[in-house]
Amino acid sequence: MKKSERLNQELIFLSDKYAFQLKDLMTEFAISKRTALRDIEELESIGLALYAESGRHGGYRLINQLPLIPIYFNNEEIQAIFFALDALKLISNTPFEKSYTRIEEKLMTTLSPERKGTVADMLAAVHYYNVPPVNNTMALKSILTAILQEKVVHTRYIQYGTENIQLQIYELFYRNGIWFTSAWNLTMQRWGTYRCDYMTELSIDDTVVAPFSRQDLTQLQTNYESTYHNIPFRCRLTPFGKELFLKNHYPNMKLETINGIPYMTGGYNQEELAYMTHFLVSLGKHVTIEFPEQLKQSYLTELQNMLNRYK
């Protein structure tokens, strides 16, 4: 590790400490006593406020101060930050108010002209493509707030008609152009996954005490995954089918290799038969359903319906 990188990591290491001993730096960064002493002198010279304590249990005590000591990034780290921001621009609809473009502009003002040029060259040469949001979702910020504050929300859910439901939301995730939540449905008393673009008139209810802790919700999700997907399936994949699977699959599916052959295995619920059929059709000739018979027949029926459109 270069000296500048080590000093930066040492700043991070000490950022949440009130006191430390020389051996802490020696052990954490595998450096000698002499090097540790030199590093402490340099950390002090760039603004880390500390003083030495003598005695048997002496060491160094840090003085709390604001503003915080700046963290320095090398060229590769700077490029990685700007690449990540550029990649996230595609997800224009997020739970965060500030756009990634504005964040990028602010960070750019802190760079030297030379580093600005390096970042510009990198962004012109490296690109990331993903699926942009299919529909705009207005309630993302409220959903995130409810998760972090462990609040219950009310919403009208319109995916399968219109229903008024009460949820305690566990997580928010983005997949293939759609924002989803996993949540406990207090109205139906069951776990579920919900599309955020179908959640309308969402509001946080401060009058209801959330019934579950974060740990409780984790256990509820685990129980749901182990019991809800109760119909096992296995599908043989071609090498290209394996590639398609790795690009796009769902939590109830996993990849197994049996005698050198890739298989997609897992379980689904009866309610998910249509979605499983649609997913398998998307793999085309690169999948062969081995069981169950119900899934195979649903798949063949869908293929026949597609052929009938051309008769």
LOGUDO-671165 format. One record per residue: y, z, x of N, C-alpha, C in turn. Coordinates in pm, whole numbers, plus 32768, in hexadecimal, padded with zeros to 4 digits. Atoms other than C-alpha are relative to their C-alpha. Layout:
# residues N
YZXYZXYZX/...
This chain:
# residues 311
7F8880008054800080008000807D80008058/7F8480047FB581567FA380848051807F7FEB/7FB27F848006824B80BB80CD805880057F84/7FA6800280748340804E7FBD7FB280197F7F/80527FEB8078822880437EBC7FD180907FF7/802D7F75800081A981987F28806F805E7FD5/7F8F7FAC8028830282347F0580197FF67F6B/7FED801380908322819E7DAB7F95804D7FB2/806D7FB9804381CC82287D4680118098800D/7FE77F717FEE822C837A7DD5806B80327FA0/7F9B7FDC80648363837E7CF97FC380127F76/80447FF68081828A833D7BCB7FA7807C7FFB/805B7F8E7FF6818D84447C3B804A80847FEE/7FB37F848005829D854D7C5A8059800D7F86/7F9E8004806C836184EB7B237FEC806D7F96/80197F9A806782B885ED7A3D7FDC8088803C/80237F827FBD829387067B3C807E8053801C/7F937FA47FDE836988387B7E7FF7802B8092/80157FD77F7582D088887CD07F857FB78036/8075803E7FC281D787F87DC77FF48031808F/80177FDD7F74814088367F1B7FE57F818050/801380747FA98121875080447F757FC37FED/808A8031800C7FA8873880137FEC7FAE7F80/800B804F807A7FE086AB7EB580177F6C801D/7FE4808A7FDA807C85717F487F957FCB805F/8066802A7F9F7F7E856680627F7F7FD87FB9/807D801B80487E5885727F6E800F7F897FA3/7FED806980657EE7848E7E62800C7F76803F/7FE480837FC47F5183787F517FB77FE98084/8052800F7F887E5983AE806D80557FE6807D/7FA6800E7F8D7F6A83DE81727FFA807E8054/80017F8E7FA47F9384C2829C8073805F7FE1/7F957F9E8013806B85F882A780857FC98033/7F8780387FC5816485458387803F7F977FA4/7FCE8068805C8180841D82988039803F7F82/7FD07FBD807881A68507816E808A803D8016/7F7E7FC57FE082C885BC821A806C7F948008/7F9F806D7FF883748471826780217FCB7F75/7FE980328088834583FF80FF805C805D7FB2/7FAB7FA0804683E3853F807B80917FF0802B/7F7880157FCF851285058158803E7F827FC1/7FCC807C8038853483A080D58017800C7F69/7FEC7FEB808F8507840A7F6A8081804F7FE7/7F857FB1800B861D85087F9F80797FA98019/7F8D80557FDC86FD83FD803880247F9E7F91/7FE1805D806E86DF831B7F068020804B7F7F/7FCC7FB88072873C84347E1A7FA480637FBD/80597F9E803C860B850C7DCA802D808B8029/7FC97F7B7FE4869A866D7DAE7F8F8066800C/80697F9C7FE985B487747E45802C805F806D/7FE87FA37F9185B488A17F287F7B80408027/807B7FC67FCB84AB894380037FFB80947FE1/80187F72801584168A957FAF7FA48033806E/80517FCA7F9483908B6880CA7F9D80677FCA/80617F9C802982798C6680C17F747FC77FF9/808D8025800281008C61809D7FE27F927F9B/80178062806A810A8B9A7F5A80787FA37FF0/7F8880538006823F8AD57FB17FDF7F6D7FF0/800F808F8012827789677F8580897FC57FE4/7F82803F80258385889A7EDF801680117F6B/7FDC7FF5808D843988D57D9880647F947FDD/7FA9806C802D84DB87BB7CD7806E80367FA7/7F8E7FD88052863187E17C3780107F997F91/7FEF805B80718648874E7ADC808C7FC68001/7F7E80407FFC875E86517ACE80007F827FAC/7FEB807E804787E8852D7A0680737FB78046/80698058803287F4840B7A257F8380078055/807D7FFF7FB9868A83DC7A8F80097FA8807C/800880537F89863983517BE57FCD7F767FD8/802D80868028861B81D67BBF7F797FDF803D/808080327FCF84C681377BE280147F728030/7FED80837FC584BB80077CC37F817FAD7FF2/8071805A801183DB7ED97C8380047F93806C/8005806E7FA083627DDA7D7F80047F7B7FB4/7FF28084803F83757C637D3E7F907FE17F9F/8070801C805882187C477CAA800980517F7F/7FF27FAC807782597D6A7BBC806E7FCC7FA4/7F928038804F83A37CD07B4C7FD27F837FB7/80338079803F82F97B837B097FA180217F8D/805F7FD7806981E77C337A41804980327F84/7FB27FCC807182EB7CE57969803E7F8E7FB1/7FBE806E804683A87BA679197F9B7FA27FBF/80688052803F82667AE678D57FD280427F7E/802B7FB8807981FA7BF477DC80687FF37F92/7F95800D8064834C7BE8772D80047F727FC8/7FFE808B802C83417A6C771F7F8B7FE37FA2/80758015805481E17A72768C801280407F77/7FEE7FB9807F82497B6B7580806B7FC47FA6/7F9A8041805383697A91750A7FC37FB97F89/8043804B8069826E79CD743C7FEA80567F84/80137FA58071822D7B007366808B802E7FD4/7F757FE6802683847AF272C9800C80757FA0/7FFE7F96806483277BF071BC7FB280788037/803F7F8B7FC682E17D467257803C807F7FC2/7FC77F838036831A7EB87201807F802C8046/7F8F7FD57FAF84357EC672FE807D7FB07FDD/7F848040802D859E7E7972A380367F9F8069/7FC380517F98860C7DED73F37FA47F8B8023/805080757FDF85997C8E74417FDF80008094/802880077F7584E07C48758480627FAC8051/7F9D80517FBA85E77B4275DB807480568030/7F907FA97FDA86F97C4B75DD7FD68060806F/80317FA77F9686247D3676B07FFB7FB48084/800980537F8785E57C1B77A6808A7FE8803B/7F7880187FD087587BD077BC8039807B8047/7FCD7F867FC387AA7D3B78087FC080198088/80457FEC7F8086A27D537917802F7F9B8068/7FD7806A7FA487147C0979AE808380248046/7F7E7FDD7FC588717C9779EA7FF280618075/80147F9F7F9387DC7D9D7AD67FC97FBF807E/804080427F8E87427C987BBE80657FB98059/7FAF804D7FA287D47BF67CF27FF27F6C7FE0/800C8092801988197A7C7CE47F7D7FC68033/807D80337FC886E87A3F7DC17F8B80217FA4/806E7FDA805986017B037CDB800A7FBB7F79/7FEF804B807D86967A5D7BA77FC47F74800D/803680867FEA863D790C7C3D7F6880008004/80937FF67FF884D9797D7C887FC480117F75/80317FEA808884AA79F87B22800C7F807FAE/7FEC807C804A853A78B67A927F987F978026/8066805F7FD2844D77E47B687F7780247FC7/80817FD38034832378B77AF97FF37FE07F6B/800580188090837B789A79867FF87F6C7FE0/800980918015839E772279AA7F757FCA8020/808280327FD2824677057A497F89803F7FB9/806F7FB9803E81717803798A801F80157F6C/7FE97FF78091814977FA780F7F8B80467FBC/80657FBB8050808F78C7770D800D7FD27F70/7FFE80328089802E783C75BA7FA780597FA9/804C7FB080607FBC7905748F80297FD57F74/7FE08023808A7FC578F37315807980507FD2/7F8D7FB68033811F794B728B7FDF803D7F79/801C7FC2808281317A2771527FF87F997F90/8014805C807080AC796E7020806B80187F95/7F9A7FDB806281957A296F338058806E803A/7FA67F967FD582C37B046F6B7FDA80837FBC/80247F7C803582797C766F3D8076805E8013/7F857FB27FFA83A37D516EE87FEB8094801D/80137F6F7FFF83027EAA6EEA7FC880368083/80437FD57F8582847EBB7052803D807F803C/7FC07F8A7FC683857FB870C87FDC807D7FB1/80247F8D8053833D809E6FA07F6E80278015/808D7FE47FE881C7807E6FDD7FEE804C8082/800A7FBD7F7E81EF80E0714B8038808E7FF6/7FC67F7A801282D0820570EA7F9E805D7FB9/80617FAF804B81CB827F6FF17F8B802A8058/806E7FDF7FA580BC827070FC8028806F8060/7FD57FA27F998184832B7203802380897FC6/7FDA7F83803E8201843371107F9580397FA5/80717FD6805480B284517059802D80167F70/7FCF7FFE8088814B83FF6F087FA97FA97FA5/80448050806680B783726DC780627F977FCC/7FAA80698037813D82276D3F7FCD7FD47F78/801F8042807E814981896BE7801D7F6B8011/7FE7808F7FF8812A80106BC87FBB7FB77F8F/8044805C805A80D87EF56ADA7FB37F9E8056/805580587FAE7FB37E346B6D7FD57F8A7FA9/800E807580577F957CCE6AF07F977F9C8030/806380607FCE7E707C316BAD7F9B7FDA7F93/8063801C80697D7C7C506A8A803980247F77/7FB97FD580787E6F7C666968806B8063802B/7F997F9D7FE07F6C7D7E69587FCA808B7FE3/802A7F7580137F157EEB698D8060805B804D/7FAC7F9C7FC07FE8801A69DE7FA580658046/80587FA87FB37F4880E36AF58050805D8059/7FC87F9A7FA87F8C82106BCD7FA98004807E/804B800B7F847F2781FA6D3C802F80648069/7FDD7FC07F817F1A82CD6E737FD07FA1806D/801F806E7FA57F2981C36F827FDB8035808B/80347FD57F7E7E6681E970C680357FAB8073/7FD780587F937EC580B77193803B7F7F7FC8/7FC08080801F7F897F7271937FD57F9F806C/802C805E7F997EFB7E3F723F80187F707FD4/7FDE808D80157F457CCC72647F8A7FAB8029/807580537FE47E327BC77252800F7F777FC1/7FFE808B802F7E3E7A4C723880717FE47F9D/7F8B801E80517F9C7A4171A58016805D7F8A/7FF57FA680737F717B6470B1800580918031/7FFB7F707FE77FD77CD370C37FA580467F9B/805B7FB280537ECF7DC4703D801980968015/80077F6F7FEE7EB57F3A70047F74802E7FDB/80767FB6802B7D86801B6FF8803380827FC5/7FC77F8C80457DBD81386F037F9B80407FA3/804B7FBB80697D27823C6E1F804B7FED7F7D/7FC6801880837D6681D86CB77FEF807E7FAB/80077F84804D7DBC831B6C017FE67FE57F6C/80148024808C7DB682666AB37F6C7FE87FE2/808D802380147C5181E16AD97FA1805C804D/804F7FA37FAE7BDC82F26BCB7F9A7FB68057/805780497FA57B5281FB6CC980537FC1806F/7FC080417F8E7BA081586E16800F7F6C7FE3/7FEF808F80147C277FF76E1F805A7FC18069/7FA9804F7FAA7CD37EE56EE680597FAB7FA6/7FA1803F805B7E0F7E526E4A805D7FA2804D/7FA0805E7FC77EE57D216E95808D802F7FE1/7F797FCC8014804C7D8E6ECA80577FA07FAE/7FAE805E804C80DA7C4C6E347FE280057F6B/801E7FEB808E80367CAD6CE8802B808A7FCF/7FCF7F7B802780D47E086CEA80947FF57FDD/7F77800E802E82147DFF6C19803380867FCC/7FBF7F868033830D7F0A6BAE7FC7807E8041/803A7F8F7FB782887FF36CBB806A806B8018/7FA47F917FE88329814A6CD37FB280788035/803B7F867FCA82E182896D94801880727F9E/7FF67F91805F829B83B56CB380088084804D/7FEE7F817FB8832C84F16D507FD480787FAD/80287F90805782B785C46C297F6B801E8008/80917FEF7FF7814385966C727FD98024808F/80317FD87F7D809E864B6D937F877FAA8023/807080557FD67FBA855E6E547F828056800C/80787FAC80027E5885DF6E1E7FB080038082/8054800B7F8A7DCB85746F6E805380028080/7FC480087F7A7E2085A970DB7FD87F7B803F/8024807A7FB77E10848C71D57F6B80018025/808E7FF37FDC7CBD850E72467FA77FEA7F87/804C8015807B7C42851770DD7FF67F6C7FDF/7FFE808F80207CA983AC70AA7FA47FB2805F/805A80417FA07BF2834571E87F70800F7FD4/80897FE7802D7AB483E471617FE07FB37F81/8014804D807B7AE18342700C7FE77F6C801E/8015808C7FDB7AFE81EC70AF7F767FEC8040/808580097FC279C6822C71827F9280037F97/80657FF6806C79008294704E7FFD7F807FAD/7FF7807C804F797C81626F927FBA7F8D8045/803C806F7FB67915806F70A27F68800B8006/80917FED7FF177B9810970BC7FB57FF67F7C/80467FFF8082776C81136F4680267F8B7FA6/7FD28069805B783C80046E9A7FBC7F7A801F/803E807F7FD877B17EDC6F5F7F6880128006/808C7FD7800B764F7F1C6EE57F9C7F8D7FF4/805B8073800475BE7DB86EDE7FFD7FC2808C/800580367F77754B7D58703E7FF27F698000/800E80917FF275667BF070B57FEC7FDE8094/800C80347F79750B7B2471E7800B7F687FFC/7FE880907FFB758279C4723E7FF77FD18091/800C80387F7A752078F3736B80777FA4801C/7F8A804E7FD97640785174277FDE7F9E806F/8005805A7F8D765A7723750980618037806A/7F9D7FD37F9C77197751765280917FF07FD1/7F7880108033784F76C175AA8019805E7F8B/7FF37F9E806D780C779D747A802480898036/7FDD7F817FC0781978C77564809380028024/7F7380097FDC796B785175E1805980107F85/7FB37FF3807C79EA782C747B7FFF808F7FCE/800B7F74802A796A7989742A805D80598050/7FAC7FAC7FAA7A1D7A22755480947FEC7FE4/7F74801B80207B62797B74E9802980427F7D/7FDD7FCC80857B4E79FF73867F8780427FC1/806A7FB980477A6E7B0B72F4803B80807FC7/7FD07F8C804A7A887C4872247FB2807D8028/803E7F847FD17A327DB8725B7F6E80147FD5/808A7FED802D78EC7DA171947F9F7FA28046/805480617FB778677C9872867FFD80248094/80087FEF7F6F77EB7CB173EA7FA87F93803B/804B80687FBA77587BC774ED7F8C8040804C/80767FD17FB775F67BFF756E7FBC7F888041/804E80687FBE75257B3776627F6E802B7FFF/808F7FE2800C73B07B2E76157FB27F8D803E/804D80677FB772C97A737706805A7F8C802B/7FA480647FCE73F779BE778F804B7FB27F95/7FBF8048806F746E79497636806A805A7FC2/7F977FAD803E75BC79C275A57FEC800C7F69/800B7FE6809075AF7A60744B807A804D7FD1/7F9C7FB0804476B77AE1735F7FB6805D7FA1/80457F9E8054763A7C2372BD806580607FC4/7FAA7F9D803F76C87D3471E27FD5801B7F72/801C7FE2808C76E27D95707680787FE07FAA/7F938018805E77AD7D416F437FDF80437F7B/80137FCA808577DE7DC96DE67FF77F8E7F9C/800E8068806777877D076CAA80877FC57FD8/7F7A802F802478FB7CF06C5D80367F9D8067/7FCD80547F95792C7C386DA87FB17F7E8012/805480767FF378307B216D6A80537F80800C/7FAE80797FFD793D7A1B6D2880487FF28086/7FB880077F807A017A746E617FA07FE28072/8064801F7F9A78C37A6E6F357FDB7F6C7FFD/8023808E800F786A79176EA9806E7FA8803A/7F8F804F7FCE79C578906EF5800680048098/7FFC7FF47F6F79B7791670597F927FAC8041/8070804A7FC67861787C709D80167F697FF4/7FE2808F801078CE772A701180617FD3806C/7F9D80247F9979ED7730710C7FBE7FE78088/804880177F8378E8773072247FB57F7B7FFF/803D8085800A785975E671A57F6F7FFD802C/808A80147FD5771C756A724B7FD7805D8072/801B7FAA7F8E772F767573567FC980887FD9/803B7F84802E7692778872827F877FE17FAA/807780098055753B77B471E37FE1808B7FCB/80167F7D803D750A78D370EC7F6A801C7FFD/808C7FDA800173BE798671217FE0805D7F8A/800E7FA8807673E37A987018808780437FE8/805A7FFC807474277B0D6F0E7FFF7F7A7FB5/800C807B804D73BD79FD6E1B807A7FEC7FA7/7F898008805774E57A4E6D3880747FBB8048/7F92803A7FB375DE79F56E4A7FE47F6D801E/8026808A7FE3751E78B96EA480197FA77F85/7FEE8050807A752078406D3A80937FF07FDC/7F718009801B7691788D6D1080417F99805D/7FCE805F7F9D76D977C66E4C7FDB7F707FD9/802D808680267608769B6DD980477FD07F81/7FB88023807B76AF76A26C82808D7FD28020/7F7880267FD9780676946D2380017F788046/800A80827FBF779A75706E007FEB7F907F99/801980658069771874B76CCC807D7FE67FB0/7F828012804A786074F46C1580617FA98051/7FA980537FAC7917745A6D3D7FD27F707FFD/803180888007783473296D37801D7FC07F7B/7FE980368086785F73016BC0808E7FCB7FEE/7F76802E800C79D572D16BEF800F7F6E802E/7FF780887FCC798D71866C9E7FA67F9D7FB5/80548059805078A270F86B9680517FBC7F94/
